[in-house]
Amino acid sequence: MQEIQGTTRLLGIIGDPIKHSRSPVMQNAALSHLGADYVYVPFPVTQDQLEVVLEGFQAVGVVGFNVTIPHKRAIMPYLSQISPVAQAVGAVNTVWRTERGWEGTNTDVLGFIAPLKEEHQKWSNAQVVILGNGGSARAVVAGCLELGVERLHVVGRNLERLQAFQRSWSNPVMIHEWHELPDLLPETTVLVNTTPIGMSPNVNETPVDGELLARLPQGAILYDLIYNPRPTRFLQLGREIDLLTIDGTEMLVQQGAAALQLWLDEPTPVGVMRQALLDAL
């Protein structure tokens, strides 16, 4: 980490809880590598503290910050401008200071699609099935639309919530209850887990068992947004039948790199950030 001086500028992340966040490890590794006179700090902020914290950040000259649970939606009314992608997702995870006040965007979308772009698929022909219909699923849908995916299926357990999710998109998003999943798998290009099933400490759980995963076609991609454990049981089962797997570390790295580039206005050392994260897991 860079030595903190009188000129050091402040970046950070707000959330509740925040002590589990790996963002400080990644971001400070990148700042040190760049020799940038910044430090990135985790700030535990409760819902009722949000407004006063933003006023404090403005007063002490914070340059920018990331936003995690539970503030990604709650922060939006306090921002002077919100990017179209963040409006579509309905959540902000990156904020920066301007003369007009705080502005926000969502880099989770960039983070999600970055590893998929390396697969050189013709995405307009792809079918993507998304497990779960919470906030993370919204970022995945936005990313898939940016890639040009035309067959988008969202699978959940609560029909009313699924219908509300579907209505919130102007683009066609097909919804299914969980029992319909087996019929979708044979034509699926990418199967994405946005649920917490399989996250530490419940490392033996999986949203889809091996028997169902065997229905996926050869060359299908399993994508799990979870990054602890690494790999999840879901991805382990996929590897056993030679499916391509992507875990949540790459999304975390890429969304963090996109945020840092916004704050510093210069290219970020993605490899340094990735290694720092892997070393910390």
C-alpha positions as a printed Julia matrix, in Angstrom:
281×3 Matrix{Float64}:
   0.0     0.0     0.0
   1.11    3.53   -0.75
   2.33    5.65    2.14
  -0.47    7.94    3.34
   0.54   11.6     3.22
  -1.09   14.98    3.6
  -1.93   14.92   -0.11
  -3.46   11.43   -0.19
  -6.98   11.36   -1.64
  -9.77    9.12   -0.43
 -11.76    6.36   -2.15
 -13.83    3.69   -0.44
 -16.8     1.37   -0.2
 -19.97    1.67    1.9
 -22.18   -1.18    3.07
 -23.62   -3.0     6.05
 -21.93   -5.31    6.84
 -18.68   -4.39    5.12
 -15.92   -6.33    6.89
 -16.26   -9.24    4.43
 -15.55   -7.03    1.39
 -12.54   -7.94   -0.77
 -12.67   -4.64   -2.67
 -10.1    -2.86   -0.43
  -7.54   -5.61   -1.11
  -7.98   -5.33   -4.87
  -8.2    -1.57   -5.12
  -5.27   -0.79   -2.84
  -3.11   -3.3    -4.74
  -3.96   -1.46   -7.96
  -3.34    1.98   -6.45
   0.03    0.85   -5.1
   0.99   -0.62   -8.48
   0.08    2.65  -10.22
   1.87    4.78   -7.62
  -1.36    6.76   -7.26
  -1.67    8.97   -4.17
  -4.99    7.46   -3.08
  -6.18    5.05   -0.41
  -9.34    2.89   -0.55
 -11.14    2.39    2.77
 -14.17    0.29    3.85
 -16.89    2.3     5.63
 -19.59    0.51    7.65
 -22.72    2.57    6.96
 -26.23    1.7     8.15
 -29.38    2.68    6.26
 -30.22    5.56    8.6
 -26.68    6.98    8.28
 -26.63    7.17    4.48
 -27.59   10.82    4.01
 -25.27   12.19    6.69
 -22.38   10.02    5.44
 -22.77   11.43    1.93
 -22.69   14.95    3.35
 -19.55   14.03    5.27
 -17.91   12.54    2.18
 -18.66   15.76    0.3
 -17.2    17.85    3.12
 -13.9    15.96    3.37
 -13.39   15.64   -0.38
 -13.91   11.92   -1.01
 -13.27   11.38   -4.74
 -15.52    8.34   -5.22
 -16.76    5.15   -3.64
 -18.36    1.79   -4.28
 -21.75    0.84   -2.9
 -22.74   -2.62   -1.74
 -25.65   -4.24    0.12
 -28.01   -2.79    1.34
 -27.49    0.65   -0.25
 -27.41    0.0    -4.02
 -31.01    1.19   -4.47
 -31.3     3.41   -1.4
 -28.51    5.72   -2.57
 -30.18    6.62   -5.87
 -32.37    9.52   -4.6
 -29.23   11.26   -3.28
 -27.45   11.35   -6.65
 -27.58   14.29   -9.06
 -27.25   12.03  -12.1
 -27.59    8.28  -12.71
 -26.31    6.49  -15.81
 -28.81    4.76  -18.14
 -27.39    1.33  -17.3
 -27.84    1.94  -13.56
 -31.39    3.12  -14.19
 -32.11   -0.06  -16.14
 -30.65   -2.26  -13.42
 -32.29   -0.19  -10.7
 -29.11   -0.12   -8.64
 -25.89    1.89   -8.31
 -22.57    0.38   -7.23
 -20.13    3.15   -8.19
 -20.32    6.85   -7.28
 -18.03    9.76   -8.09
 -17.86   13.43   -7.19
 -18.65   16.2    -9.7
 -19.35   19.94   -9.5
 -23.06   19.08   -9.67
 -22.85   16.64   -6.77
 -22.59   12.84   -6.65
 -23.15   10.85   -9.85
 -23.59    7.09  -10.08
 -23.44    4.12  -12.41
 -23.43    0.33  -12.25
 -20.21   -1.46  -13.22
 -21.58   -4.9   -12.28
 -22.9    -5.13  -15.84
 -19.42   -4.61  -17.32
 -18.03   -7.01  -14.74
 -20.49   -9.73  -15.7
 -19.99   -9.58  -19.46
 -16.18   -9.16  -19.5
 -15.34  -12.91  -19.29
 -18.18  -13.8   -21.68
 -16.79  -11.49  -24.35
 -13.65  -13.63  -24.41
 -15.69  -16.66  -25.51
 -16.33  -15.19  -28.99
 -19.88  -16.5   -29.11
 -22.49  -15.23  -31.55
 -24.63  -13.99  -28.69
 -27.7   -13.2   -30.78
 -28.11  -16.97  -31.25
 -27.49  -17.8   -27.59
 -29.97  -18.83  -24.92
 -29.16  -17.64  -21.41
 -30.97  -19.05  -18.38
 -30.68  -17.05  -15.15
 -31.34  -18.7   -11.79
 -32.86  -16.17   -9.41
 -34.67  -12.86   -9.86
 -33.07  -10.53   -7.31
 -30.79   -7.53   -7.71
 -27.88   -9.52   -9.15
 -30.18  -11.01  -11.78
 -31.02   -7.5   -12.97
 -27.34   -6.78  -13.68
 -27.08  -10.1   -15.54
 -30.14   -9.33  -17.69
 -28.73   -5.89  -18.54
 -25.4    -7.48  -19.46
 -27.05  -10.08  -21.67
 -29.04   -7.4   -23.47
 -25.82   -5.47  -24.07
 -24.27   -8.61  -25.58
 -27.28   -8.94  -27.89
 -28.78  -12.08  -26.35
 -32.34  -12.51  -27.66
 -33.46  -15.61  -25.72
 -33.39  -14.67  -22.05
 -35.05  -16.88  -19.43
 -35.3   -16.08  -15.72
 -36.13  -18.91  -13.31
 -37.43  -18.33   -9.79
 -39.62  -19.77   -7.05
 -42.17  -16.98   -6.54
 -44.45  -16.36   -9.53
 -45.61  -12.91   -8.4
 -42.04  -11.69   -8.02
 -41.13  -13.2   -11.39
 -44.02  -11.36  -13.03
 -42.97   -8.08  -11.43
 -39.4    -8.69  -12.62
 -40.65   -9.31  -16.17
 -42.79   -6.15  -16.2
 -39.8    -4.02  -15.2
 -38.04   -4.66  -18.54
 -39.05   -3.17  -21.88
 -37.16   -5.97  -23.63
 -38.72   -9.45  -23.71
 -37.58  -11.51  -20.73
 -39.22  -14.92  -20.35
 -40.0   -16.14  -16.84
 -40.34  -19.66  -15.46
 -40.99  -21.32  -12.14
 -38.26  -23.65  -10.89
 -39.98  -26.87  -11.97
 -39.75  -25.74  -15.61
 -35.93  -25.56  -15.55
 -35.24  -29.12  -16.87
 -37.04  -28.35  -20.14
 -34.88  -25.25  -20.74
 -31.47  -26.87  -20.27
 -31.0   -28.81  -23.56
 -30.87  -25.56  -25.58
 -29.04  -23.41  -23.04
 -25.78  -21.68  -23.97
 -25.1   -20.09  -20.56
 -26.6   -21.07  -17.19
 -26.06  -18.33  -14.59
 -26.52  -18.72  -10.84
 -27.42  -15.41   -9.19
 -28.78  -17.04   -6.01
 -26.78  -17.45   -2.76
 -27.15  -21.24   -2.94
 -23.69  -22.77   -2.46
 -22.11  -19.7    -0.88
 -19.84  -20.21    2.14
 -20.53  -21.67    4.68
 -23.11  -23.78    2.79
 -20.46  -25.13    0.44
 -22.13  -28.49   -0.29
 -25.3   -26.94   -1.69
 -25.97  -26.4    -5.39
 -28.91  -24.76   -7.2
 -28.86  -27.51   -9.86
 -27.73  -31.1    -9.36
 -25.42  -33.1   -11.61
 -28.24  -35.09  -13.19
 -29.89  -31.9   -14.44
 -26.6   -30.32  -15.53
 -26.04  -33.36  -17.75
 -28.95  -32.11  -19.87
 -26.91  -29.11  -21.0
 -25.41  -29.31  -24.5
 -21.7   -29.77  -25.08
 -19.95  -26.4   -24.97
 -22.43  -24.84  -22.54
 -21.09  -22.37  -19.97
 -21.83  -22.46  -16.23
 -21.46  -19.04  -14.59
 -21.72  -18.65  -10.8
 -21.66  -15.14   -9.33
 -20.45  -16.6    -6.01
 -16.7   -16.28   -5.41
 -16.41  -18.01   -2.03
 -15.9   -20.97   -2.12
 -13.92  -21.21   -5.3
 -15.13  -23.28   -7.06
 -18.68  -23.76   -5.81
 -20.33  -27.19   -5.82
 -22.35  -26.0    -8.83
 -19.18  -25.36  -10.84
 -17.48  -28.53   -9.59
 -20.35  -30.59  -10.96
 -20.05  -28.77  -14.27
 -16.33  -29.45  -14.52
 -16.94  -33.15  -13.93
 -18.88  -33.27  -17.21
 -16.43  -30.97  -19.04
 -18.53  -27.81  -19.1
 -16.81  -24.44  -19.27
 -17.09  -22.67  -15.9
 -16.76  -19.04  -14.78
 -16.81  -18.05  -11.11
 -17.63  -14.77   -9.41
 -14.03  -13.64   -8.96
 -13.78  -12.33  -12.5
 -16.98  -10.31  -12.23
 -15.73   -8.83   -8.95
 -12.36   -7.94  -10.46
 -13.78   -6.45  -13.65
 -16.44   -4.33  -11.93
 -13.77   -3.02   -9.56
 -11.4    -2.23  -12.43
 -14.16   -0.35  -14.26
 -14.88    1.7   -11.13
 -11.23    2.57  -10.58
 -10.87    3.65  -14.2
 -13.81    6.03  -13.73
 -12.22    7.59  -10.64
  -8.65    7.88  -11.95
  -9.41    8.34  -15.66
  -6.58    6.0   -16.63
  -6.22    2.29  -17.47
  -6.27   -0.02  -14.47
  -4.0    -3.05  -13.81
  -6.62   -5.81  -14.0
  -4.03   -8.56  -13.56
  -2.73   -7.0   -10.34
  -6.27   -6.72   -8.98
  -7.09  -10.31   -9.92
  -3.99  -11.69   -8.21
  -4.6    -9.64   -5.07
  -8.14  -10.99   -4.86
  -7.09  -14.61   -5.42
  -4.38  -14.27   -2.77
  -7.0   -13.01   -0.3
  -9.52  -15.81   -0.87
